[in-house]
Amino acid sequence: MARRFETIEDIAWRGLRLRLWCYTCARASELDAGEVLARFAAKGWPLDLASAREHFRCRGCRSSDDVLILPARAAPPPPPEAQPRELSWANQVAAFFHSNRARRKEKPLPAAYEELLQKLRHKDWRPR
């Protein structure tokens, strides 16, 4: 059975965030529950969720009547950036060799080879 939270303090102690949802304009936002708890305690406002609703206004429609307060998990951290792979000496030599070989293959053929290829492609040509 899902746990029911009664106060902002319950949510903050569980390490969760506050998700605020406005039913009037369908806008959502998330706040850190610890920061909200500290702000409410400093101002002397009640910490229970039912009476805390009146202190949260929607940024879009400025309404506090239809605001729902929910506990939410924090977003997962972004994945680490991929580190460039360190190549061994053998892999560096192989990469150099194959890159030069590929460049050599890109060079245009001499005219004599082009003529020979044209003859080979022609249907009626036969070797001597």
C-alpha positions in Angstrom: 0.0 0.0 0.0 1.3 3.4 -0.9 2.5 5.6 2.0 0.4 8.8 2.6 2.3 11.9 3.5 0.7 14.3 5.9 3.3 17.1 6.0 6.0 18.7 3.9 8.4 17.5 6.6 7.5 13.9 5.9 8.3 14.4 2.2 11.6 16.2 2.9 12.8 13.5 5.4 12.2 10.9 2.7 14.5 12.8 0.3 11.7 13.5 -2.2 10.8 16.6 -4.1 7.4 18.4 -4.2 5.6 18.3 -7.5 2.9 20.9 -7.8 0.1 20.4 -10.3 -2.5 23.1 -11.2 -5.8 21.7 -12.4 -6.9 25.0 -13.8 -4.2 25.4 -16.5 -2.5 22.0 -16.4 0.9 23.3 -15.4 3.4 21.4 -13.3 6.6 22.4 -11.4 8.9 20.7 -9.0 10.5 22.2 -5.9 13.1 20.9 -3.4 11.1 19.8 -0.3 14.0 20.7 2.0 14.1 24.3 0.8 10.3 24.6 1.1 10.4 23.1 4.6 13.0 25.6 5.7 11.0 28.5 4.2 7.8 27.4 5.8 9.4 26.9 9.2 11.1 30.4 9.0 7.8 32.1 8.3 5.8 30.0 10.8 3.4 28.6 8.3 1.7 25.3 8.9 3.5 22.2 7.4 0.5 20.0 6.7 -0.2 19.5 3.0 -3.9 20.5 3.3 -3.2 24.0 4.6 0.1 24.5 2.7 -1.8 24.5 -0.6 -2.9 28.1 -0.1 0.8 29.2 -0.1 1.5 27.8 -3.5 0.2 29.8 -6.5 0.3 28.7 -10.1 2.7 30.8 -12.2 0.4 30.6 -15.2 -3.1 31.4 -13.8 -2.1 32.7 -10.3 -4.7 30.3 -8.7 -4.1 28.5 -5.4 -7.5 26.8 -5.3 -6.8 23.9 -7.7 -3.2 23.1 -6.8 -2.3 19.5 -6.0 0.9 18.8 -4.0 2.5 15.4 -4.7 5.8 13.8 -3.6 8.2 13.2 -6.5 11.5 11.5 -6.9 14.5 13.5 -8.0 15.5 13.2 -11.6 18.3 10.7 -12.2 21.8 12.3 -12.8 22.8 12.6 -16.5 25.0 9.8 -17.9 28.8 10.5 -17.7 30.3 11.7 -20.9 32.2 9.1 -23.0 35.9 9.3 -22.5 38.1 9.1 -25.6 39.5 5.6 -26.0 43.2 5.3 -25.4 44.8 3.5 -28.4 47.7 1.1 -27.9 50.8 1.4 -30.1 49.7 -1.5 -32.3 46.2 0.1 -32.8 47.8 3.5 -33.6 50.0 1.9 -36.3 47.0 0.0 -37.7 44.9 3.1 -37.8 47.7 5.0 -39.6 48.2 2.2 -42.1 44.5 1.8 -42.9 43.8 5.5 -43.2 46.7 6.0 -45.6 45.6 2.9 -47.6 42.1 4.4 -47.8 43.5 7.7 -49.1 45.5 5.9 -51.7 42.4 4.2 -53.0 40.7 7.5 -53.4 43.3 8.7 -56.0 42.1 8.9 -59.6 43.3 6.2 -61.9 45.9 7.1 -64.6 44.5 7.5 -68.2 46.0 4.2 -69.4 44.1 2.3 -66.7 40.9 4.2 -67.5 41.2 3.1 -71.2 41.8 -0.5 -70.2 38.7 -0.4 -67.9 36.6 1.0 -70.8 37.7 -1.8 -73.1 37.0 -4.5 -70.4 33.5 -3.1 -69.9 32.8 -3.1 -73.6 31.0 -6.3 -74.6 32.8 -7.2 -77.8 36.4 -6.8 -76.5 38.5 -9.9 -76.2 42.1 -10.2 -75.0 44.8 -10.8 -77.6 
